[in-house]
Amino acid sequence: MNKFENCEEAQDKGSIYLLYICDAWHTKDSRQLIAPFSSLESVYSYLEKNKRKYRLNKWDLDFFKAHGQTQHQDENLIMDTYKVDTELHN
């Protein structure tokens, strides 16, 4: 089973993944950028390495992989995905 199956469209080259910390309601005004990433693998690797810092357990990591956000803390994490136009236009 592909652990990225819920994000197949975002796996294309030319995507950027922005990871934010935010409030319990995921409001846009509360978002603070943690870092940009060039792949889902990089986001997940970062979260695995920093699970203590963000108080993440296995359930949190699995939920994030499935939904792109955490769900039960005063501070949550959320990821936005953007397509980047990699073609040069004259």
C-alpha positions, 0 to 999 in steps of 0.5 A: 500500500502506498502511504501517499495514496491520498495525495496522488495528484500532489505527487507530480513534480512541480508541487510545493508543500507548505507546513504550518503550525496553527491554532486548534481550529486551523484558522488562516490567521493563526498559521505560522510557516514552519518550512516549505518542502519539495516532496511529501516524503520530506514533510513526513520525514521532518515530522517523524524526526520532530514528533517530540517537538510537536507532541505527535504520536502514531495516531497523529502521524497517520492522521496527518498522512491521511488528511494533511493536518493534525486534529486534537491539540491546542496547536495543530499542524496543517499542510497546503500543497501548491502546483508550481508552473515549471515551464518557462514562458516567453 
